[in-house]
Amino acid sequence: MEHLDTLRALGLFDARVPRYTSYPTAPVFSPAVGTAFQAEALAALDPAEPVSVYLHIPFCERLCWFCACRTQGTTTLSPVESYIGTLEAELRLVAQTIPAGLRMGRLHWGGGTPTILPPHLIHRLARAVKAAIPPAEAWEFSVEIDPTMVDRAKIDALAAEGMNRASIGIQDFDPEVQAAIGREQPYDITRACVDDLRGAGITSLNCDLVYGLPHQTETRIADTVAKVLTLNPERIALFGYAHVPWVAKRQKLIDENALPDDMARHRLSELAAAQFRAAGFETIGIDHFARAGDELALAKDEGRLRRNFQGYTADSCATLIGLGASSISRLPQGYVQNAAATAAYIQRIEAGQLAGARGHVMTGDDLLRADAIEMLMCEFMIDRDALHARHGPTAAALDADLAQIAARFGDLVTLDAGGLRLHPAGRALTRIVASALDAHMPDGVRFSRAS
């Protein structure tokens, strides 16, 4: 209890800080950085370096109340098919801008619900992507799967187009919890989906779970974890529910009185993590788990774990090209985000221009801090020698910040000539420690809670 009191005093339950899937974070992006920057940065890409591609499908047949993603509901296929046409137009614009010979090392479809697409649209979209940016020889194609919105025909279509990794949203299997978040998804449907994925040759499966949901108890989350383990996934993501109704209006449908309190929420996280470790999973960063031998576990062991908008990854591509409404591209010179509203995105593409609406041009200090924050988020340490090797003498600009972190977090960290190390007892505070390196922390922005 004394240790938990220390964590509480340092902000574990009260601090609201970014998740640091990028640095700087999206709230500080500026509308002064848009299509001109986007076009110049895309044209300047090195064709010898493969890129990652993220494609956003914002549509859902049902809008889950807990979700804060950029999505919109539809009960018909018409707007989805129209959107695919816009994506095809965007892909043609991108293909005209990037250098010849550029290849795609990784492709990820997210949403929304990518599996809202019927097989003919899956084939159409996948072929458009591959025509614009041909896949590298050894490429990865991952898709976010809603088990209630997929069948074997869709899975076979995705597999035929090269899908070799799938991520299934589960959140929690308890019926009362599911009803409280507007997402009914029986175990049997999820089990059938997994069987179909395995039958289609998918050898890498991730399951997303969420703790801190309404009516969640230790017994219920333990039961959910036990059921997830029967699905035999290679990876697990265990996210804390971010209750941000001022951002996601649908979250107002969730009964705040049914949410677990701070201590209960913390215990839910600790219990689920302990179950995964007991089942042989390795802890990856702050909220992922992977089986020994999985690419993510190997990346952690070999010091090449990365963090991007999809969370933790072994992706070595320096560039991420985002396609679709609200997607963010990470380019060597900085970030650019497409118009967030689907209508605004479509309007830009139909006008014959790229859809970048806001972004950020990286400075030398930004690159240094981004590197340090990613080290901390992935390895729980900041290696001074590595920073000096990459950034030269300017790496010393972090010395004062590191000293302040050491003073603030005491024996939870160690600071010496080699750098900063965050001890296991303090790793629940990782995002808070990272925020101490954030030179762009915006005023007035309410982020999700740190735990």
C-alpha positions, 0 to 999 in steps of 0.5 A: 500500500505504501508503494501505491501511495507513492505512485498515487502522489506522483499522479498515477490516478490523477495525471492526464497525459498523452499516450505518446504514439507520436511526438509531438502529439496530434493536438499541437498540429497546426493548420499551417502545415498541410497539403504543400508540406505533404506533397513535398515530403512524399516526393522526397521519400527515398525509393530504396526505403520501404514505407508503411501504409495505414488505411482508415475505414471510418464506418461502423454498423454499430457505434460502440459507446466506449470507443473514442475513434473517428467513426461514423455509423451506417446501415447501408453500403452506399456511403462505404462504396462511395468512400472506397472510390475516394480512397482510390482517388487519393491513392492515385494522387499519392502514386503521382507524388511519390518517387518511382520504385517506392515499395510498401513494407507494411499495410494496416487497415483500421477503423472504424470497422474494416470488415464492414467491406464485402469481399468485392470491395476488399479486393477492389481496395487492396488492389488499388493500394498495391497498384499505387505502392507495390508491396515489398517482397516480404511484406505484412498486411494486418487488419482490424477485425470485428468478429460480429461483422465478418464471415469466412468469405470476407476473411478469405478475400483478405487472405487472398489479398495478402493479409497475414496478421489480424487483430480482434477487438474483444474488450470484455466477454462479460454480457453485462459489461458488453451491454454497458458499453454498447458492444454485444459480442458472444464468445462463440462468435469470436471463437468461430472468427478465430477458427476461420482466421486460422483456417485461412492461414493467419498465423499471427493473431492479436486480441484487444482487451480493455480494463476499467469498463463499467461493471467490470470486476476482478472475477469478470476480467479473470474470466475474460482473460481465461477465455481469451487464452483459449483463443491462443493469440500470439499477442495481447493489447490490454488498454485502459478505458479512456473515459473522455466524453468531452471528446467522444460524445457517445461515451455519455451513454456510459453510466459513470457510476458503474465505472470502477474506482481508481483502486479497483481499476488498478487491480483489474489491470494488475490481475489481467497482466499477471494472468497473461504472464502466468500463461507465458506471455512476455510484457511488451512496453506498458500495455502489450503482451506477446508469446516468446518467439513472436516478432514483437517479443523478439523486437523487444529482446533485440532492442528494436521495438518501436511505437507508432499510432497502432501501439507497439510494433516491430515495424522498421519503416521510418515512414508511415503514409496515412490514407483516408479521413483523419489518418496521420502520416509520419514523414521524415520531415514531420507529421501531417493529418488528413482532414478529420471529418469524412465530408471534408476529406472527400471534398479535398480529394474530389478537388484533386488535391491531397487531404492534409489539413494540419501537421507539424514540421520537426525541429532538431529538438523535436527529433531528439525528444521524440527519440528519447520518449520512444526509448522510454516508452519501449525500453523504460530507459533513455540511453545517453550514448545512443542519443549522442550517436544519433543527435550529436552534442545537441543531446545534452539539451535533455540533461536538465530535464533528466535531472528534474525527472530524477529529482521528482521520481526519486528511487523509482528511477536511476540517472547516471552517465549512461542515461535514465532507467525507470525501474519496474516499480515505477513503470506504471508512471511511464507516460507521466515520466515521458510527459516531463520531456514534452516541450509541446504539452498543450494548455487546455487539452484534457488527455486520457488518464495515465493509468 
